[in-house]
Amino acid sequence: MQEPNALRKPHHAVLRALIEVAFIVFLFYSNLLMGEFTRSTGQGKSLAFAMRDIFTARNFEIAILSAIVGYLVFEYLRKRS
């Protein structure tokens, strides 16, 4: 008979990975948003303008790829130490 915790462990690992990847994506977009306001401080530059400018398919691809690579690097470093 399997222990209840043994059944939850794979789900826990997947949930942890999703949370960490989502956090890295959040950091990526927050950095883009801060950069957008720093770079373009002209009149008429609103939050809505900046959001339209940074939420593109290309930026999303970069964010996901970077988040997965970052997660894999941190997992490697966790298991190594």
Secondary structure as the mmCIF struct_conf table of DSSP 4:
data_model
#
loop_
_struct_conf.conf_type_id
_struct_conf.id
_struct_conf.beg_label_comp_id
_struct_conf.beg_label_asym_id
_struct_conf.beg_label_seq_id
_struct_conf.end_label_comp_id
_struct_conf.end_label_asym_id
_struct_conf.end_label_seq_id
HELX_RH_AL_P HELX_RH_AL_P1 PRO A 4 ARG A 39
BEND BEND1 GLY A 42 GLY A 42
TURN_TY1_P TURN_TY1_P1 GLN A 43 GLY A 44
HELX_RH_AL_P HELX_RH_AL_P2 LEU A 47 ILE A 54
HELX_RH_AL_P HELX_RH_AL_P3 ALA A 57 ARG A 80
#
